[in-house]
C-alpha cells in the first residue's frame, strides 16, 4: 500500500526482504545501505531483541526521476528469519509494495526455504494480499557455497509461477543491486499504472 505524501511530493514504497534465517537478507540490506549515496538515504535502524533483529532504512534514488511530479522513496525492510517470529513478520508485511525472497542455495536449507515461502504466502493471504499479484523477485543466494542445489531445481521448488529470479553471492555484492533494481522496476511499473 503505497503512501503518498503530498506535502513533500513523495511516493513512499515498502519493499520487504523475506526468507529463512541466515539466508542473506541482512547482508543484502547492509551492502545496499553502504553503497547508497549518503545524501539519498536515511539512517539504518536495527530493531533488535535478545533473539531477533529487523533492519530498516529508506532511500531516495536520485536517478529514477519523478512520477507526475512526485519523487519516489523506497523503504527497505528485513524480516526475522525464524518462523517463530511470525507476529513480527506479519507486522513488517503490512502495506508491502514489493517482496524480495532471499533463498539459501545450500542443500541443507531446502526445507527452510520451502517453509519460509509457504509462510510468506500465508501471511500475505491473511492480510488480503496475493503474492502472485505483488511485485516479487527471488534471489538464489550463497551460490559460492559448496553443496548448493542447482538453480533449475530451486526454480522448480520455489518459483513455479516463473517470477523474475537471479543468482547471488550477497557477501561479495554479486546480484544484490540487480535484485533491488528488479523489484524496484516492478514497483515503479505498478505505480505508473495508478500514479497519483
C-alpha positions, 0 to 999 in steps of 0.5 A: 500500500503505497503512501503518498505524501503530498506535502513533500511530493513523495511516493513512499514504497515498502519493499520487504526482504523475506526468507529463512534465517541466515539466508542473506537478507541482512547482508543484502540490506547492509551492502545496499545501505553502504553503497547508497549515496549518503545524501539519498538515504536515511539512517539504518535502524536495527530493531533488535531483541535478545533473539531477533533483529529487523533492519530498516532504512529508506532511500531516495534514488536520485536517478529514477526521476519523478512520477507526475511530479512526485519523487519516489522513496523506497523503504527497505525492510528485513524480516526475522528469519525464524518462523517463530517470529511470525507476529513480527513478520506479519507486522513488517508485511503490512502495506508491502509494495514489493517482496524480495525472497532471499533463498539459501542455495545450500542443500541443507536449507531446502526445507527452510526455504520451502517453509519460509515461502509457504509462510510468506504466502500465508501471511500475505493471504491473511492480510488480503494480499496475493503474492502472485499479484505483488511485485516479487523477485527471488534471489538464489543466494550463497551460490559460492557455497559448496553443496548448493542445489542447482538453480533449475531445481530451486526454480522448480521448488520455489518459483513455479509461477516463473517470477523474475529470479537471479543468482547471488553471492550477497557477501561479495555484492554479486546480484544484490543491486540487480535484485533491488533494481528488479523489484524496484522496476516492478514497483515503479511499473505498478505505480505508473499504472495508478500514479497519483 
